[in-house]
Amino acid sequence: MSLSDRQNAKCYHGISRFFRGCKSWLVESFPFDTFSEVSKSFFEVIVTVVFTFIPFFFLSIKWSESEGANTSEAFSDTFYGYWQGGEIVLPILGLCGAIAVLLALNKGSFAWWAHALVVLVILGATIGGGAALKGSDGFNKDLNGEIITAAFVIYLFLAVLWLVLAAAVRINKPKPRESDLRAQDILRQVNERRAKPEA
């Protein structure tokens, strides 16, 4: 074996050892269950976002030649046109409802301050959405483009918040209550007494 072959083999083994070390670190730091639960939450959020916007994406495409070319400007104008009257508020309210249900059904999964912070975010988004609907006079008047852009940013923020909360619920099991722990301790003591032979 020549010197360059030995150097190549040594380099290959070094790279292989590095990747094996990275893999074992990932498995130890982030168990497969964690990846699985996060991917379920990600899938849940992505499906919701896709089913909200993909129909309007296809409606924004000019299919026939007589409608004109599909330039990026024409496409974005058509796509934004579907949300110009404040219709983007409806998906925002839907996400607020989903987050509220997630919080209500998983009280033990988050600290009180996390609940309070998320509730403030939901209330802010709901009140802001209501103000936008009032400004559009019930979808009858066009809103400013900046407001529509801000609404899309809020929607994205709420989707990420929902993803984080859903993943946290799936990964972290709620801590048992103190009363449950006491009851289990009493039950264990009773079972130990029963198991002891009588003198």
Secondary structure, DSSP 4 states (H G I P E B T S, - for coil): --HHHHHHHHHHHHHHHHHHHHHHHHHHHS-HHHHHHHHHHHHHHHHHHHHHHHHHHHHTS--SGGG----HHHHHHHHHHTTTTTTTHHHHHHHHHHHHHHHHH-GGGS-HHHHHHHHHHHHHHHHHHHHHHHHTTTTTSPPPHHHHHHHHHHHHHHHHHHHHHHHHHHHSPPPPPHHHHHHHHHHHHHHHHHHSPP-
